[in-house]
Amino acid sequence: MEQHSKHYSNTHKWVKKVINSCKTYKQVNTCYKIIELWENKTVLENPKINGYEISMMYSELDYLIEYKLKTLKTQ
């Protein structure tokens, strides 16, 4: 379980880096799709993982996307 926990945490960190590197709306939309796939795959792979933790990670990534979209609008 701990090894899997590190795996989805590393993926979460990678997606955050990808979101922060986006320069266009198309890139941000692609990140949103990545997040959806990541959340679904993580939950389906191992239903015993902490759903609350995944939910919090997903919320953070969703917030980052919203922030990035606002940032792109002001540029």
PEPE-V749423 format. One record per residue. N is the residue number from 1. RES is the residue in three letters. SS is DSSP state (2 for helix, 1 for strand, 0 for the rest). PHI is phi in whole degrees, -180 to 180 (NA if undefined). PSI is psi in degrees with one decimal (NA if undefined). Layout:
# PEPE-V749423
n=N res=RES ss=SS phi=PHI psi=PSI
n=N res=RES ss=SS phi=PHI psi=PSI
This chain:
# PEPE-V749423
n=1 res=MET ss=0 phi=NA psi=-43.3
n=2 res=GLU ss=2 phi=-63 psi=-39.3
n=3 res=GLN ss=2 phi=-63 psi=-42.6
n=4 res=HIS ss=2 phi=-65 psi=-38.4
n=5 res=SER ss=2 phi=-58 psi=-43.7
n=6 res=LYS ss=2 phi=-63 psi=-36.6
n=7 res=HIS ss=2 phi=-62 psi=-52.3
n=8 res=TYR ss=2 phi=-72 psi=-24.2
n=9 res=SER ss=2 phi=-69 psi=-41.4
n=10 res=ASN ss=2 phi=-64 psi=-38.9
n=11 res=THR ss=2 phi=-64 psi=-41.8
n=12 res=HIS ss=2 phi=-59 psi=-45.3
n=13 res=LYS ss=2 phi=-64 psi=-40.0
n=14 res=TRP ss=2 phi=-63 psi=-44.6
n=15 res=VAL ss=2 phi=-63 psi=-37.9
n=16 res=LYS ss=2 phi=-60 psi=-43.0
n=17 res=LYS ss=2 phi=-63 psi=-40.5
n=18 res=VAL ss=2 phi=-64 psi=-44.9
n=19 res=ILE ss=2 phi=-59 psi=-45.3
n=20 res=ASN ss=2 phi=-66 psi=-22.7
n=21 res=SER ss=2 phi=-90 psi=-5.0
n=22 res=CYS ss=0 phi=-64 psi=139.6
n=23 res=LYS ss=0 phi=-122 psi=-9.7
n=24 res=THR ss=0 phi=-134 psi=163.2
n=25 res=TYR ss=2 phi=-63 psi=-37.7
n=26 res=LYS ss=2 phi=-61 psi=-41.8
n=27 res=GLN ss=2 phi=-64 psi=-40.7
n=28 res=VAL ss=2 phi=-65 psi=-41.9
n=29 res=ASN ss=2 phi=-63 psi=-37.8
n=30 res=THR ss=2 phi=-64 psi=-39.5
n=31 res=CYS ss=2 phi=-61 psi=-39.5
n=32 res=TYR ss=2 phi=-61 psi=-41.7
n=33 res=LYS ss=2 phi=-65 psi=-39.1
n=34 res=ILE ss=2 phi=-61 psi=-43.0
n=35 res=ILE ss=2 phi=-62 psi=-45.7
n=36 res=GLU ss=2 phi=-59 psi=-46.6
n=37 res=LEU ss=2 phi=-64 psi=-42.3
n=38 res=TRP ss=2 phi=-60 psi=-47.2
n=39 res=GLU ss=2 phi=-63 psi=-47.7
n=40 res=ASN ss=2 phi=-62 psi=-44.2
n=41 res=LYS ss=2 phi=-66 psi=-42.5
n=42 res=THR ss=2 phi=-62 psi=-44.3
n=43 res=VAL ss=2 phi=-71 psi=-39.9
n=44 res=LEU ss=2 phi=-70 psi=-35.7
n=45 res=GLU ss=2 phi=-63 psi=-41.3
n=46 res=ASN ss=0 phi=-146 psi=93.4
n=47 res=PRO ss=0 phi=-66 psi=-8.9
n=48 res=LYS ss=0 phi=-85 psi=-6.9
n=49 res=ILE ss=0 phi=-70 psi=162.8
n=50 res=ASN ss=0 phi=-72 psi=105.0
n=51 res=GLY ss=2 phi=-63 psi=-32.5
n=52 res=TYR ss=2 phi=-64 psi=-43.2
n=53 res=GLU ss=2 phi=-63 psi=-43.7
n=54 res=ILE ss=2 phi=-63 psi=-41.5
n=55 res=SER ss=2 phi=-61 psi=-41.8
n=56 res=MET ss=2 phi=-67 psi=-41.1
n=57 res=MET ss=2 phi=-63 psi=-43.3
n=58 res=TYR ss=2 phi=-62 psi=-43.4
n=59 res=SER ss=2 phi=-61 psi=-41.8
n=60 res=GLU ss=2 phi=-63 psi=-44.5
n=61 res=LEU ss=2 phi=-65 psi=-38.9
n=62 res=ASP ss=2 phi=-63 psi=-41.5
n=63 res=TYR ss=2 phi=-62 psi=-43.6
n=64 res=LEU ss=2 phi=-60 psi=-39.0
n=65 res=ILE ss=2 phi=-66 psi=-45.2
n=66 res=GLU ss=2 phi=-61 psi=-42.5
n=67 res=TYR ss=2 phi=-63 psi=-42.6
n=68 res=LYS ss=2 phi=-64 psi=-40.2
n=69 res=LEU ss=2 phi=-62 psi=-42.2
n=70 res=LYS ss=2 phi=-65 psi=-38.7
n=71 res=THR ss=2 phi=-64 psi=-42.3
n=72 res=LEU ss=2 phi=-66 psi=-34.0
n=73 res=LYS ss=2 phi=-66 psi=-32.2
n=74 res=THR ss=2 phi=-85 psi=-8.0
n=75 res=GLN ss=0 phi=-85 psi=NA
